[in-house]
Amino acid sequence: MASTSSGPSAPSAVPEPSPELLSRAGAVRRAAMALGQCSDGQRRQALLAMAQGLEHSADAIVAANRADLEAAAAEQLAPALVARLLLDDSKLTGAIEGVRQLAELADPIGRRQLHTELDAGLVLERVTVPLGVVGVIFEARPDALIQIASLAIRSGNGALLKGGSEASGSCAAIFAALQQGLGASAVDPAALALLTSRQESLGMLQLDGLVDLIIPRGSNELVRFIQDHTRIPVLGHADGVCHLLVDRSVDQQQALRIAIDSKTQYSAACNAIETLLVHQDVAAAFLPAAISAFSAAGVELRGCPRACAHGVAIAASDDDWGREFSDRILAVKVVEHLEAALEHIARHGSRHTDAICTTDAEAAGRFLSAVDSAGVYLNCSTRFADGFRYGFGAEVGISTQTLPPRGPVGLEGLVTYRYRLRGEGHIAADYASGQRHFSHRSLPL
C-alpha cells in the first residue's frame, strides 16, 4: 500500500472531526494505553476470545455478507470489488483460524533490541513498544476487518476501523462478534472502534495527536486522497503493478504454471501480475502455449507488436503498461534481453512484487539484486506476497516504501521502540570535563 508520508497541512476540503468522533477516538486512545500494559497472555487470550465470538456469530456474518453481495449485484459494482467482498463459510473459517494462529506468534512487545553499558552503572537498552492507535480504511474485503483488529490487539494497539459502504452489513456483524469476544477478556473492547460514515473517515484524517498511523487498503484513488489530506503518517501502496519475466534459459512448463497462478489464482489481488515479460529467444516457443492456457483460463491478453506477431490477439495501448487491471486482463511484452526487462520494470512497476522464471543463476542473481521492489521472487508465483503465507499470521497491508516496514506488514510493522537509560546519578558534565569516560560495552540481549 506506497509510502509513509506526512503532508504539511490537511486541505480545508476535509471536515473537522465531530465532537462524537473526537470522544470515540479519545476512548480508543485511553484503552490502547491500557492495552499496551497488558501481558502477553492477556492479549493471547483476547484473540482466542475474539475467534470464539466470530464462530458463535458465523451464521449472522455470512448472512450479512450475502445481503451485501446482493446489494453489490444490484448496483453493478466492478467484478474485482465484488470478488473482494465475498465472505463465505470457507473464507470466514480460514479468517478465524488465522486469528488463532496469530495468538500463537511470539509477543512483539518488550523485545530488547539493544543492550549497552555506556559506563559503569549507566545502561542503555532499546525495547519494542506499541505504536499507539492506528486508523485503517479499507474497501470491500470484510475479512480485512478480522485481520486488522486481531493484529492491533496482539501488538497492543488501539484501532479505528472504516470499511467500504459496500461491506457495511458484513463489517457491522463482524465488529459485533469481535466486541462480544473482547468483552469476555481482560482487554477493554473500547480499544477498537468501527467508523460507519464517510464523514467519520474524513474526520479521522485530522486526528493527529490521537491517531499515530493511517493504513489505507484499496484503490489508487483512495490511497492518494488520504496521502494528500492528512498530517498523520500514511503507510500503504497506491498500485499493485506486478511483473513476471520469462527468461531465455527457463523451464517453460514450470514458467507457464507460475504465470497462470500469478494471474488467475486471485486476479483481483494486488499481488497478481499485470504484465508478462517474455525474452525474445523463447517467445516463439513459449507464447503459443501461454496464449492457449490463458485463453482457457478466461484471461484477455494485450500484447506489444512482437507479442501480437506470436499470436496475441489484442494490441496493448501505452496505458496498459503500468496499469493495475485487477481483473483477468494481462499485458504481454517481448523483451530483447534481461536489461530491457529490468528497465521496463523500473519504469512501469510499483515496487510491489516482481518475479523471474529462469534456470540461469547469473540472470537470477542480477534480477534479485537489481529490482527495487518489496518482494523479488525467483521461480515462484507473485501470489506468495502475503502476510499469512509469510508466516506473519495476517497483515494490515503491504507497503511498497523503501523505509521499513516493507512488504506485508504484520505484527513487527505495528511496533516501534523506546530507548531506556538507567543510571546512578550520572551527569553529562562529568564526561565533558574528562572526569568519566564511556565504555560502550555490549551486554547480552
C-alpha positions in Angstrom: 0.0 0.0 0.0 3.3 3.3 -1.5 4.9 5.3 1.1 4.9 6.6 4.6 4.0 10.3 4.0 3.0 13.2 6.1 1.8 16.3 4.3 2.4 19.8 5.6 -1.3 20.5 6.2 -4.7 19.0 5.7 -6.7 20.8 3.0 -9.8 22.6 4.1 -11.9 20.3 2.0 -11.6 17.7 4.8 -14.1 18.5 7.5 -13.1 18.9 11.1 -13.8 15.8 13.2 -17.1 15.9 15.0 -17.3 16.1 18.8 -18.6 12.5 18.8 -15.7 11.2 16.7 -13.2 13.1 19.0 -14.8 11.4 22.0 -14.6 8.0 20.4 -11.1 8.4 19.3 -10.1 9.6 22.8 -11.7 6.5 24.3 -9.7 4.3 21.9 -6.5 6.1 22.9 -7.1 5.6 26.6 -8.0 1.9 26.0 -4.9 1.5 23.9 -2.7 2.8 26.7 -4.1 0.2 29.0 -3.8 -2.5 26.3 -0.1 -1.7 25.9 0.3 -2.6 29.6 -1.5 -6.0 29.2 0.6 -9.1 29.5 1.4 -11.4 26.5 -1.0 -14.0 28.0 -3.8 -11.5 28.3 -3.5 -10.4 24.7 -3.3 -14.0 23.5 -6.4 -14.8 25.5 -8.2 -11.8 24.0 -7.5 -13.1 20.5 -8.8 -16.6 21.3 -12.0 -14.9 22.7 -12.3 -12.9 19.5 -12.1 -16.1 17.5 -14.7 -17.7 19.6 -17.0 -14.7 19.2 -16.7 -14.9 15.4 -17.5 -18.6 15.5 -20.6 -18.0 17.6 -21.8 -15.3 15.1 -20.7 -17.1 11.9 -24.2 -17.6 10.5 -25.1 -13.9 11.1 -21.8 -12.8 9.5 -22.3 -14.9 6.4 -25.9 -13.8 6.1 -24.9 -10.1 6.3 -22.3 -10.7 3.7 -24.8 -12.4 1.4 -27.0 -9.3 1.7 -24.0 -7.0 0.9 -23.3 -9.2 -2.2 -26.9 -8.9 -3.4 -26.8 -5.1 -3.0 -23.5 -5.0 -4.9 -25.0 -7.0 -7.7 -28.0 -4.6 -7.9 -25.6 -1.7 -8.0 -23.5 -3.4 -10.7 -20.2 -2.9 -8.8 -17.0 -3.8 -10.5 -16.3 -7.6 -10.6 -12.9 -7.0 -8.8 -14.7 -5.3 -5.9 -17.4 -8.0 -5.7 -14.7 -10.7 -5.6 -13.0 -8.9 -2.6 -16.4 -8.5 -0.9 -17.2 -12.2 -0.8 -17.0 -13.8 2.7 -18.5 -17.3 2.6 -18.3 -20.1 5.2 -14.9 -21.3 4.0 -13.3 -17.9 3.9 -14.7 -17.0 7.3 -13.4 -20.3 8.8 -9.9 -19.5 7.3 -10.0 -16.0 8.8 -10.9 -17.3 12.2 -8.1 -19.9 12.1 -5.8 -17.0 11.2 -6.8 -15.2 14.4 -5.9 -18.3 16.4 -2.6 -18.7 14.6 -1.8 -15.1 15.3 -2.4 -15.7 19.0 0.4 -18.3 19.0 3.0 -16.0 17.4 5.8 -14.6 19.6 5.0 -11.4 21.5 6.2 -8.4 19.5 6.2 -6.1 22.6 9.0 -5.8 25.1 11.7 -7.3 22.9 15.1 -5.9 23.8 16.9 -4.9 20.6 19.9 -3.2 22.0 21.7 -3.5 25.4 24.8 -1.4 26.1 26.7 -0.4 29.1 27.7 3.2 28.4 29.7 3.4 31.7 29.7 1.5 35.0 26.1 1.8 36.3 24.8 3.6 33.2 23.0 1.1 31.0 21.1 1.7 27.8 18.5 -0.6 26.2 16.1 -0.3 23.2 12.8 -2.1 23.7 9.9 -2.6 21.3 6.6 -0.9 22.3 3.2 -0.4 20.5 2.6 2.4 18.1 -0.5 3.6 19.9 -3.6 3.9 17.7 -3.8 3.0 14.0 -6.5 4.1 11.7 -7.3 1.7 8.9 -9.5 2.5 5.9 -10.3 -0.4 3.6 -12.5 -1.0 0.6 -14.6 -4.2 0.3 -12.8 -7.3 1.9 -14.7 -7.6 5.2 -12.2 -10.3 6.3 -9.6 -7.4 6.4 -11.5 -6.2 9.5 -10.8 -9.5 11.2 -7.1 -9.4 10.3 -6.6 -5.8 11.2 -8.5 -6.0 14.5 -6.6 -9.1 15.7 -3.2 -7.7 14.6 -3.9 -4.5 16.5 -4.9 -6.3 19.8 -2.0 -8.7 19.5 0.5 -5.9 19.0 -1.0 -3.8 21.8 -2.5 -1.1 19.6 -5.9 0.5 19.5 -7.6 0.9 16.1 -10.2 3.0 14.3 -11.6 0.9 11.5 -13.5 2.0 8.5 -14.7 -0.4 5.8 -16.3 0.5 2.5 -20.0 1.1 2.3 -20.4 -1.9 0.1 -19.4 -4.1 3.1 -21.3 -2.2 5.7 -23.5 -5.1 6.8 -20.7 -7.6 6.9 -18.4 -5.2 8.9 -21.2 -4.5 11.4 -21.8 -8.2 12.1 -18.1 -8.9 12.3 -17.4 -6.0 14.7 -20.3 -7.0 17.0 -18.8 -10.5 17.2 -15.3 -9.1 17.9 -16.6 -6.9 20.7 -18.5 -9.7 22.2 -15.3 -11.7 22.3 -13.2 -8.9 23.8 -15.9 -8.4 26.4 -15.1 -11.8 27.8 -11.3 -11.0 28.0 -9.1 -8.6 30.0 -8.9 -6.2 27.1 -11.2 -3.2 27.0 -13.5 -3.5 23.9 -13.1 0.3 23.5 -9.6 -0.4 22.1 -11.4 -1.0 18.8 -13.9 1.4 17.1 -15.8 0.9 13.9 -16.5 4.0 11.8 -19.6 3.9 9.6 -19.8 7.1 7.6 -17.7 8.9 5.1 -17.8 12.0 7.3 -16.1 9.9 10.1 -13.4 8.6 7.8 -12.7 12.1 6.6 -12.7 13.4 10.1 -10.2 10.7 11.2 -7.7 12.2 8.8 -7.4 15.2 11.1 -7.0 13.3 14.3 -3.3 13.9 14.6 -2.4 13.5 18.2 -5.0 10.8 18.7 -4.0 8.6 15.7 -0.4 7.6 15.1 -0.6 5.9 11.7 -3.1 5.6 8.9 -3.2 2.5 6.7 -5.3 2.6 3.6 -6.2 -0.6 1.8 -8.0 0.0 -1.5 -7.8 1.7 -4.8 -5.1 4.0 -6.1 -7.5 6.9 -5.8 -8.3 6.1 -2.1 -4.6 5.9 -1.1 -3.7 9.1 -3.0 -6.6 11.0 -1.5 -5.6 10.0 2.0 -1.9 10.8 1.5 -2.9 14.3 0.2 -5.4 15.1 3.0 -3.7 14.3 6.3 -0.8 15.3 8.5 -0.7 11.8 10.0 1.9 9.4 8.6 0.4 7.1 5.9 1.6 3.5 5.3 0.4 1.8 2.1 0.7 1.2 -1.6 -1.2 3.0 -4.2 -0.7 0.4 -7.0 0.0 -3.3 -7.3 1.6 -3.5 -10.7 3.5 -6.8 -10.6 5.6 -8.3 -13.4 6.8 -11.8 -14.2 9.7 -12.2 -16.6 10.2 -15.5 -18.5 13.9 -15.5 -19.2 15.8 -17.1 -22.1 17.0 -20.0 -20.0 13.9 -21.4 -18.5 11.8 -24.5 -17.7 8.9 -23.4 -19.9 6.4 -25.7 -18.4 7.2 -24.5 -14.9 7.2 -20.9 -16.0 3.7 -21.3 -17.6 2.3 -22.8 -14.4 3.8 -19.9 -12.4 2.4 -17.4 -14.8 -1.1 -18.8 -14.7 -1.1 -19.0 -11.0 0.3 -15.4 -10.6 -2.6 -14.1 -12.7 -5.6 -16.3 -12.1 -5.3 -17.7 -8.6 -7.0 -14.4 -7.5 -6.9 -11.8 -10.2 -8.4 -9.0 -8.1 -5.5 -9.2 -5.6 -2.7 -6.6 -5.6 -0.1 -9.3 -5.9 -1.4 -10.7 -9.1 0.7 -10.0 -12.1 -0.4 -7.3 -14.6 2.4 -7.7 -17.1 4.1 -10.8 -18.5 7.6 -10.1 -20.0 9.0 -12.8 -22.3 12.6 -13.0 -23.5 12.7 -12.8 -27.3 14.7 -16.1 -27.5 11.9 -18.1 -26.1 8.9 -16.1 -27.3 8.2 -18.3 -30.4 8.1 -21.4 -28.2 6.5 -20.1 -25.0 3.8 -17.7 -26.2 1.6 -20.0 -28.3 1.3 -22.4 -25.3 0.8 -19.4 -22.9 -1.9 -17.9 -25.2 -3.8 -21.2 -25.2 -3.5 -21.6 -21.4 -4.5 -18.1 -20.6 -7.4 -18.2 -23.0 -8.7 -21.4 -21.3 -8.5 -19.6 -18.0 -10.6 -16.7 -19.3 -7.7 -14.1 -19.4 -7.6 -11.4 -22.1 -4.1 -10.8 -23.4 -3.0 -7.4 -24.7 0.4 -7.5 -26.4 3.1 -5.4 -27.8 3.7 -5.7 -31.6 6.1 -8.5 -31.2 3.8 -10.4 -28.9 0.9 -9.9 -31.4 3.2 -11.3 -34.1 3.3 -14.5 -32.0 -0.4 -14.7 -31.7 -1.7 -12.3 -29.0 -4.9 -11.1 -30.5 -5.3 -7.6 -28.9 -2.8 -4.8 -29.2 -1.8 -3.2 -26.0 -2.1 0.6 -25.6 0.6 2.8 -24.0 -1.7 3.0 -20.9 -1.6 -0.8 -20.5 2.0 -0.7 -19.3 2.0 0.1 -15.6 -1.8 -0.4 -15.3 -3.3 -2.4 -12.4 -6.2 -4.2 -14.1 -7.3 -6.1 -11.0 -9.1 -8.4 -13.5 -8.4 -11.2 -15.9 -6.5 -9.0 -18.2 -2.8 -9.3 -18.8 -0.3 -7.1 -20.8 2.4 -9.1 -22.6 5.7 -7.7 -23.9 8.6 -9.4 -25.7 11.9 -8.0 -24.4 15.3 -8.2 -26.2 17.3 -9.1 -23.1 17.3 -9.1 -19.3 18.4 -5.5 -19.0 15.4 -4.4 -21.1 13.1 -6.2 -18.7 14.8 -4.5 -15.8 14.3 -1.1 -17.4 10.7 -1.8 -18.1 10.0 -2.8 -14.5 11.8 0.2 -13.2 9.8 2.5 -15.4 6.3 0.9 -15.1 6.4 -1.1 -11.9 5.0 -0.1 -8.5 7.7 -1.7 -6.3 5.2 -4.2 -5.0 6.3 -7.7 -6.2 8.2 -8.8 -9.3 9.4 -12.3 -10.3 11.7 -14.0 -12.8 11.5 -17.6 -14.1 15.0 -18.7 -15.1 17.5 -21.6 -14.8 20.4 -19.2 -15.3 22.0 -18.5 -11.9 23.7 -15.3 -13.2 20.4 -13.9 -14.5 18.6 -14.8 -11.3 21.2 -13.0 -9.2 21.1 -9.9 -11.4 17.3 -9.8 -11.2 17.1 -10.3 -7.5 19.6 -7.6 -6.8 18.5 -5.0 -9.4 14.7 -5.0 -9.0 13.8 -2.5 -6.3 10.5 -3.9 -5.1 9.2 -5.0 -1.7 9.2 -8.6 -3.0 11.5 -10.0 -5.6 11.0 -13.7 -6.5 12.7 -16.5 -8.3 10.7 -19.3 -9.9 7.6 -18.9 -7.8 4.2 -17.1 -8.0 3.8 -13.5 -7.0 0.7 -14.6 -5.1 3.0 -15.5 -2.2 3.3 -11.8 -1.3 1.0 -12.1 1.7 1.4 -11.9 5.4 -0.3 -15.2 6.2 1.8 -17.0 3.6 5.0 -15.4 5.0 4.1 -16.8 8.5 3.1 -13.4 9.9 -0.4 -14.7 10.9 -2.1 -11.9 9.0 -1.2 -8.4 7.6 -2.6 -4.9 7.9 -1.5 -4.2 4.4 1.5 -4.3 2.0 4.0 -1.4 2.0 6.0 -0.6 -1.1 8.0 2.2 0.5 11.8 1.8 0.8 11.9 2.6 4.5 10.7 -0.2 6.9 8.3 -1.7 7.3 8.3 -3.0 3.7 6.2 -5.7 2.0 3.4 -7.5 4.0 3.1 -5.6 7.3 2.4 -7.9 10.2 3.0 -7.6 14.0 6.5 -6.3 13.7 5.3 -3.4 11.5 2.9 -2.3 14.2 5.5 -1.7 16.9 8.2 1.0 17.4 10.9 1.1 20.0 11.9 3.2 23.0 15.3 3.9 24.5 15.6 3.3 28.2 18.6 4.6 30.1 19.2 3.6 33.7 21.9 5.4 35.8 23.1 6.0 39.3 23.3 9.8 39.4 25.3 10.1 36.2 25.6 13.6 34.7 26.9 14.7 31.2 29.2 17.3 32.7 31.5 14.6 34.1 32.1 13.2 30.6 32.5 16.6 29.1 35.2 17.5 31.7 37.0 14.2 31.2 36.3 13.0 34.8 34.5 10.0 33.4 34.7 8.0 30.2 32.3 5.9 28.1 32.9 2.2 27.8 30.2 1.4 25.3 30.3 -2.3 26.2 27.8 -4.6 24.6 25.7 -6.6 27.0 23.6 -9.7 26.3 20.2 -9.1 24.9 
